[in-house]
C-alpha cells in the first residue's frame, strides 16, 4: 500500500469518526480516572495470597449472623455481603484476616453512571452500542495506519524512537505522543470492539458446561469443607456464594480465576466443576484492559491515551489545514505556458512552500515571469527556460505526497525547450536518507539532455533560513539577478536563560576574532558541538554559537562584525562579567567515539567545537584536523590547543590552509592533497565532520563528492546515509 493511501486513509477515517471519537475520548478519559479514585482507597489491607478462603469465612462467621457472598475485586479488595446481628443486609469492604468492616460499598456515583452510559451506548441502547462498536473499529484502523505512517516517517520500526526533527508544535508532538501512545490506543480500540460485540450477543454462547472431575474428588477425599477452603487462597478467588438454605440441593458456588466449582455444604465434596469458556475469559480480560481496573499504572496510561486523542484530532486537522493553506496561498500571476521561470515544490507538511514563496516573490519583484506549482503537476512548459525544484524527503528517502507522480510524468513528457535547472533539498541530518529524494530528482533531471544543471545540488538541514539565504545569493549571482528578499529571522519572545561568568578571554587578532571562556554558575551537562543561544538586549533574535568543552568550561570562538550586535556585545565583556544564555543540545554533532578514524574540517571560527573534541580522543584513534584561515596570525589564536592535543597524541595530524598568504590555499585544497587519507577514512567506516561557513561546506562537499565518485566508485550520499558525514555549518 502506497504512502499516499495510508495518509488519506488515516485522515479520512479520523474525519468520518471525529464526532464520535470526540465523545468517546472525553468520556473514556473520565472513566479511566474512576478506577484510579477507587484503587487509592485504603481497602487493600492484606496480601491475598497469604490468606486462605477458610480464614476469611471463619472471621466473618464470628462477627455476622449470616454471610451471603464474598467477592474479590480486581484491586484485591475483599467485599462481603452479610446480614448483621440486627438483621440488616450490608455490603462492606472487610479485612479478610479479622472480618472487620473497613468501609461500606457505595453505588457508582451518578456522574460516573451518566458518563458510563454515554460512553457505552450514547443513550441509544442497542443502536448506540452498534455505533460505539463501529467507532472502536475505526479507531483501530486509524491507529494501525498511524503506526505505518510513523514507521515511514522515522525510517523504519527499528528507528521508532529516534529524535523527531524540529518542526511546528502540532506536528512534533503528534509524532512524539503518537509513538508512545499508539499501542495503548490500539488496545482501547480492539477491546472496545470486543466488548461491543459481546454486549450485542454476537459471540459464541458462553454457558458453563458442568462436569464431574475425579481429580477434585481425590483432592477433598477425607477432608471437611473447612479443610477444602483452607487449600484455596483468596488470590485465586473471584467470589464465593453461600447456600441459601440447609437443603442438600443448595451448595456453595465458588468462582476461581479459571473455573466455577459447586461444593457440597456438608462434606466439602466437589459436586460439579466447569472451566470458563474462552469467550468468558476473553471478556474479562478485555474489560480489565479497557477500563484499567486493578492497576493504577494502566489506568493512568488509559487516561493519558484517551485524553491525547483530543490533541491528535486537533493537531491532525490543524496539520492538514496548514498543508492545504500553504500550498494554496501563493497567488499565481501568470499561467504555466507564459513563464520563463518555473518553481516546483515537493512538500509533505507544506513547510517547503514557505521557502518557495520567498523565492517566488523575490523573482516577481525582479520583474520575472514566474509560475509555481507542485511536482505532481509537472507538465510541458512552453516558454520555460529555468526550473528550480525545492523538495523535502519523506521517510526512507521517498517522495512527499505532492511529488509522487513526478517521475512518471517526467519520463513521459519531452520538454520543448532546453532548460537550466537547480535543485534544493530540505531534510534533517538525523535521518540516514538525508535529502535522498532531492538527490533522485537532481539525477533524474541531469539524465535528460534537455536539462542542464547550473548549480550543484544544495542541501538544507533543519529548514535553516540562513542556509536558504546563502543558496539564493549563490543562485542569483549565477543568474545575475538582483533579488530583494524578505527572510524572517527566528524570533524568541521568552527564553529562560542560565547565567554564565566570563573566566577567560584571549585578545582579538587581526581577523577581529577572539576567544571567550565561560563558566556556568550551575552544574550543567554539555558536550563539544552543542550550541549556546544568546539574545542581546538590543533585539529578540537568537544567535547560536557552537561550543567547545575545555576543562569543564565553555570555549567560544567569535568574530566581531562591524554591524554585529551580538559580537559587539561579547567583545565588550571582561573577565568577571556575566551574561544570560541557554543551551541547545546538538547530539548529531558530538565526537564519534566509536569511529575507526575521524577527519575534522573547518574554517574560521568553525574550529571552536573541534578544540574541545580533540581532547575527547583518549583512545588515540587516528584523528586529522584540516583548518582554513586567512593568515599565520589567524592560526595563533588556536595554536595552543592544537599543539597540546598533538603532544598528548590525541590529534594525529594538523594542516592549515591560508587564503591570504603568498601561497593561497583553501581547506578543500588540503583535502585534495590528503586524498589517500580521505579515501582511507571513508572506506573504513570513518567519520568526516565539517563545521564553519555554508560556502566552505558546499565547496568541501563538492570535492568530497569528486573524491568519492572517482576513487571509491560510490556517490558521497552512500557514506552520508551511513552516518559517516556530520555537518554543522551556518
Secondary structure, DSSP 4 states (H G I P E B T S, - for coil): --HHHHHHHHHHHHHHTHHHHHHHHHHHHHHHHHHHHHHTSTT--S-GGGSBHHHHHHHHHHH-SEEEEEEE-TTS-EEEEEE-TTS-EEEEEE-TTT--EEEEPPPPPHHHHHHHHHHHHTT-HHHHHHHHHHHHHHHHHHHHHHHHHHHHHHTSGGGTTSPPPP--HHHHHHHHHHHHHHHHHHHHHHHHHHHHHHHTT-SPP-----B--HHHHHHTTT--HHHHHHT-BGGGEEEEEPPSSS-TT-EEEEEESSEEEEEETTT--EEEEEEPPHHHHHHHHHHHHHH-TT-HHHHHHHHHHHHHHHHHHHHHHHHHHHHHHHHH-S---S-TTS-SEEEEEE-SSSHHHHHHHHHHHHHHHTT--EEEEEGGG----TT--EEEEEEE-BTTTBPPGGGTTHHHHHHH---SS-EEEEEEEEE-TTSTTTTHHHHHHHHHHHTSTTEEESS--EEEETT-HHHHHHHHHHHHHHHT-------PPPB-S----EEEEEEEEE---TTSEEEEEEEESS-----TT-EEEE--TT--B-EEEE-EEETTEEEEEEE--TT-HHHHHHHT--TT-EEEEEEE--GGGS--TT-SEEEEEEEGGGGHHHHHHGGG-TT--EEEEEEEESSHHHHHHHHHHHHHHHHTTS--EEEEEETTSSS---HHHHHHHTHHHHHHHHHTT-EEEEEE-HHHHHHHHHHHHHHHHHHHSS-HHHHHHTT-EEEEE-
